[in-house]
Amino acid sequence: MTIDVVTFGCRLNSYESEVMKREAEAAGLKDAILVNTCAVTNEAVRQARQAVRKARRDNPAARIIVTGCAAQTESATFSEMEEVDLVLGNTEKLERKSYQKVAAFGIDDSEKVRVNDIMSVEETAGHLIDGLEGRARAFVQVQNGCDHRCTFCIIPYGRGNSRSVPMGVVIDQIRRLVENGYNEIVLTGVDITSYGADLPGAPKLGTLTAKILKLVPDLKRLRLSSIDSIEADDDLMRVIAEDERLMPHFHLSLQAGDDMILKRMKRRHLRADTIAFCEDVRRMRPDVVFGADIIAGFPTETEEMFLNSLRIVDECGLTHLHVFPFSPRPGTPAARMPQLQRPVIKERGARLRAKGDAALLAHLSSEVGKIRPVLVEKEGLGRTEQFTQTEISGGVAGEILPVKINGHSGRHLLGDVISKAA
């Protein structure tokens, strides 16, 4: 073992893990395990702690370095673990110097925690990478942090305020990845639809997306990670309508389908706004598929309020649901609100997941008989433009192949490659 990285959470973390590994290796660090944590839920923090303990059991001589959002917001939680050698904040984890002293001199107790005030960070560097190890698509960071303060969310305290990567840096990174053979790029960040507000001229996500597609003509697929539909600008809507290289799959930061709960969450949209967005996009791109994050059992949620979240699955035509049973995060306003009983939260989460399973099944059934271009992720498995997982025969990771959809397993599509495409 030299350096192993264990990654939890979002696509931005996956991108940053690649940067971390590169910088740690360049610093001369060896025989180390980097645990890149997530802080979205209490369960995510628990899983990270569990992974640290397992890493120590399996690798008693390795240095264990914990970083990421949970390390940023709960540094003491990890520094007090005897298995942990070093805790790095979200800024420090991307800096080579953070790993140099570890490699050269070891770590003493007084330096076990290196976590700065994330709110003081004003810029986000566009770290250039040549690819992501073992992945058919590449993630490119365009933004970090969040200026909003949703009442349930701890992430701004782990990531800081919103900072954007300059457009030129993003485009250079994508050119580099395309030259290295990547056919699909995913733009990622904490709140990518807030892109550009801190840059000269305040360009928006739509401006960036349009420029990428124009200036990198060899890019075959561009995909957006989770978006806040209320922030979708006119240029972005235009690109959705006019350029098929922008993939017809949008994952919405929805969170709830009831207006009162949305207000108590301090969200900026109403249910009607989300429904209108989905209708507008589907009119422009009839082949579009939507996913969404939805929280079950938010404080004060009544049964009728919850039913509005169930109903919005059909009203928006959602296909891929990420369901989060509400988990109070210390320090957030929602943690101080009247809480629902855990059995109620668990039951509502199960009902939402069942609704999502039914929606996915309907989508899979509707795909049978169609021909879809599939990006091969690994031999025998890939994704359609709508990000639907597809089991195929053969294929090399990174290829885009035309596939005849013959059936489905209930969880993913089953298809046969017709012939190879570029």
N, C-alpha and C positions, 0 to 999 in steps of 0.2 A: 504493500500500500504506500502511495505517496500522498496525494491529496484526494479525499473523497468529499463530495458535497451532498448533503441531504436537504431537499427543498420542499417547503410547505407553501400553500397558498396560491397566489395569483400568477399570471403570466409575467408580470413585471419582475417578480421574484425569480422566475426561471431565467429571464434575461440577465438579471443581476448576479445570479449564481455563476453564470459563465464568466462574467467580469471578475468576480471574486476569485474563482479558481485560477484564472490567468494571472491576476496580480499577486496572489499568494505564491504561485510557482515562480514568478519573476523575482520575488523577494527571497527565494531560496528556502521557503518553508517545505518541510517534508514530514511524512507520517503524521498527517493531521486530518481531522474530520471537521468540516465547516457545516454547521446546522443553521440554515436560513429560515427563520421562523415566520409565522403568521399570527396576527392578533385579532382577527375578525371575531372569533368566538372564544369562550372559555374552553371549549373542546379543542380548538386549534392549539391553544397554549398547552393543554394537557398532553396532546399528542406529541408536541415538541419535547416536553420534559421526558416523556416515555422513550422517545427516540434517542435522547441524550443518554439515558441510563443503559439502553440496549447497546449503543455505540461503545460505551465504556466496558460493558461486559464482554463484547466481542473483540475489542481492541484495547486491552489494558495499558499498552505502552503509548498509545496515540495521544497527541494534543487535541483537545476538543474545544473548538471555538464556536460560540453561539452568537448569532446576529439576527438581523431582520426586525420586523415590527414589534414582535413580542419582547425582544431584547431591548428595543428602544423604550417601550412603554413600561416594561416590568424588569428592569435590569437586575434588581435585587433578587427577584424570583430565581434567576439563573445563576447569579454570582454566588448565591448561598448553596448551590448544589456542589457537592464535593467532586462530582464527575467533571465539572466544567473548569477549564483552564483560563479562558478569556471570554469576556463579553464585549462585543463591538456594536456600536450604533449603526444606523442606516447610512450615515455619511461615511463613517470610518471603514465600513466593510468594503468599500470600493476603492480605497486608497492603499497603494503598495506599501507605504511607510507603516501602515498598521500591522503588517505581517513581518516587517524586516527585523524588528527587535525580538519578536518571538523566535525567528529563525536563528538569530545570532546569540542571544543571551538567556533565553528562557523568560519566565514571567514570575514576578514576585507578587505577593498578596496586595500590595498597595496599588498595583497597576492592573488588577484583574478586570476592572470595568473601564472601558474607554467609550463613553457615550456622551455626545455633546447635546446642546440645546437645539433640537431639530428646527425650532421656530426661527432660529437665527440664520438658517441656511437660505440664501437668496438666489442661488443658481443651481441648475442641474447640468452636469457635463454629459455630452453625447459620447459615451464610451464606444469606440469602434471595436467590433468583434468580427471575426471571419465566419462565424457560424455558431450553431448550437449543437453540441455533441449529441449524436444519436437522434436528432430530430429532422423531419423532412421539411418543416417550415421554420422560419426564423422570426423571432420577436425583435422589434426595434422600439426602444423607449423614446417617446416623443414628449413626455411630460411626467412630472412627479408631484406628489403632494395634493392638497385639496384646500380650497378657501371656504368650503361650506362646513356647517357644523350640524349635521343630522344628529338628532338627540340620542340615537342608539350607537353611534359610530366612534370608535377609538382611533381609527386610522389617521386622521389629521395629526394626532399627537405622536404617531409613529413615523409619519412621512413629512410633516411640516406643511407649510403653505404651498400653493400651486406655483410651480416653476416649469417653464417650457424649454425644450431643446431647440435652438435655432433651425430654421427650415433647411438651410444649406448643409448643416451637419447631418440632419436626418436623411436628406437625399444622398449625400456622399456615402453614408452607411448602407443605404439600400442598394446603391450601385455596386458597392463592394460585395455585398451578399449575393446579388444576382450574378455577378461575374464569377462567384464561387459556386454557382450552380443551383441556388435556391430559386424555386419557382413560385413560392408563396411567402409573403411577408405579412406579419401581423403587427399593426401599430398598437402599442401598449402604454399604459400609464395608470395612475390612480384615478384620474378624472379627465380622460382625453378630450371630452367635448368642451373643456375649459381652456383648451390649448390656445396659446398665443397672446393672452391678455397682458402678459408681462413683457412681451417682445415689442421692438419698435414697429409702429404701424398697427399693432394689435391684430395680426392675421388670425383667422379662425381655423378650426379643424378642416372645414371644407376647402379653404385656400391651400392648406398643406396637402390634402388628399389629391386635389386637382393637379398641383405642381408635381407630385410624385409620379402620377400616371402620365403626365406629359413629358417629364424630363428623364424618366426611366422606361422607355418604350419596350424594353425586353422583359420587363416584369410581367409575369403572366397572371398572378393573382395577388390582390391586396385585400386584406381583411382587417376589420376593426375589432378591438376587444370591447369590453362592456362600455356602453354609451348612456348618457343621460339625455333622453329624447327631447326634453324641453329645451336643451341647448343646441339642438341640431340647426345649423345655420343654412341660409339659402344656397350657398355654394355646395354644401354637402348634399343637400337634397337634389341639386342639379347633377352632381356626379353620380349619385345613386341612380338617377333616371337615365343618364346618358352613357355611362362607361361600364360595360359588363365585366371588366377586370376587377371592379370593386365587388367583392363576393356578396351574394344575396342572403346573408345571415347576420342578424343584428341581435346582440344580447343586451337587454335593457336593464338598467338599474331602476327597477320598478318599485320593489319593496312592499307595496300594499295596493289593494284595489278599492279602498274606502277613503273618502275625502277627509273625514275626521281623523282617521289614523294617520293619513299622509300629513295632515297639519300638525299633529302631535309629534310626528317624526321630524318635523321641520323640513319636509321635502318642498320642492318648488313647483311641482306639477299637481294637477288634479287627475282623477281617473279619465275624465273626458279628453284631456290633453294626450294621454297615452293612446287611447282608442283612436283619436284623430290621426296621430302620427302613424300608427300601424295601417290605418286605412289609406293614408296618402302614399306611403311607401309601397303597399301592395298594389295600388293602382298603377304606380310607375314600374314596379318589378313584380309581376304576378307570381314569379317563382320564389319569392322571398320566404324565409323562415325566421321566426323570432324565438329567442330564448329570453328568460327573465329571472332575476333574483326576487324572491318573495319571502318575507318574514312571517312566520306563523306565531300567533299568540303574543303580539306586541301588547305592552301594558294598556289596560282599559279596553281592549278589543272585546266587543260583544259578539254573540253568535251572528247577528245580522251583519255586523261589520266584516266578520270573517267571510261570510257568504259572498260579500262583494268582491273579496279577493279570489274566491273560487270562480265567480261569474266572469271576472275579467280575463281569465284564461281563454274562455270561448269568445268573448267580445273582441279580444285582440288577436285571436287565432294563434296563441302561443304554443310552441312545440317542445322546447327544451326548458324545463324548470329546474332552477337551483333553489331548493327549499331550505330555509334556515329557521329551525325552532328558536324563538327568541331566547337570547342569552344575555343577561345584564352584565355590562362591562363596567367595572368600578371607575368612577370619575365622570361617567356620562349622565346627562339629565334623565334618560330613560330608566337608569338603574334606581332613580329616586321616585319614579312613578309607581302607582298601585300595580303590583304584579299579579299575573294570573297564576293559578296553580299549575305545577309541572305536568300533571296528567292531562290537563286541558290543552296545554301547549303541545305536548307530545301527540295527542289525538288529532289536533288540527294540522300538525305537520304531516301526519300520516294521510289525512284526507287530501291535503294539497299534493303530496307525492302521488297518490292514486290518480288524481286528476291529471297530473303531468304524465303519468304512465299511459293513461288513455289517450291523451293528445299525441304522444309520441307514436303510439300504435296506429292511430289514424293516419299520421304522416307517413309512416313506413308503408302502410297498405296502399296509400295513394301513389307511391313511387314505383310500385311493381309494374313492369312493362316498359319503363322509360329507359332512355340511354343517358347516362350522366358521366361527365368527366370526373375522374377520381384521382386525387393526389395520394400516391402510395406513401404511407407512413413507415411501414415495415412490410416484409414479405407476407402477403396474404391479407393485408388490412390497410384501409385508406379512408379518405373523407371526400364526400361530394362537395360541390360549391356551397351547398346549404349546410355544410359541416356535419352531415349525417354519416355516422360510422358505417363502413361498407366492407364486408368480407369478400375478397376476390381470390382468384387463383393466380399466384405468381406476382410479378411486378417487383421493381427495384425502388427502394426508398427515394423519394424526390421526383419520380416520374409522374406525369399526368396521363392517365389512360382512359379511353372511352369504355364504359362498362354498361352492359345490359343488365338491368335489375330484374332478377327472376323471382325474388321472394324476400322474406325477412325472417329473423329469428325471434321477433318480439322486442329485441333491443337494438338490432342493427340490420342493415340491408344485406342481401346475398346477391352477388352478381358475377358475371363472366366477362372477362376482357374480350373486346371485339378485335381490336388491333391497336398497336402502339401509336401514340400521338406525341408530338413534341412537348 
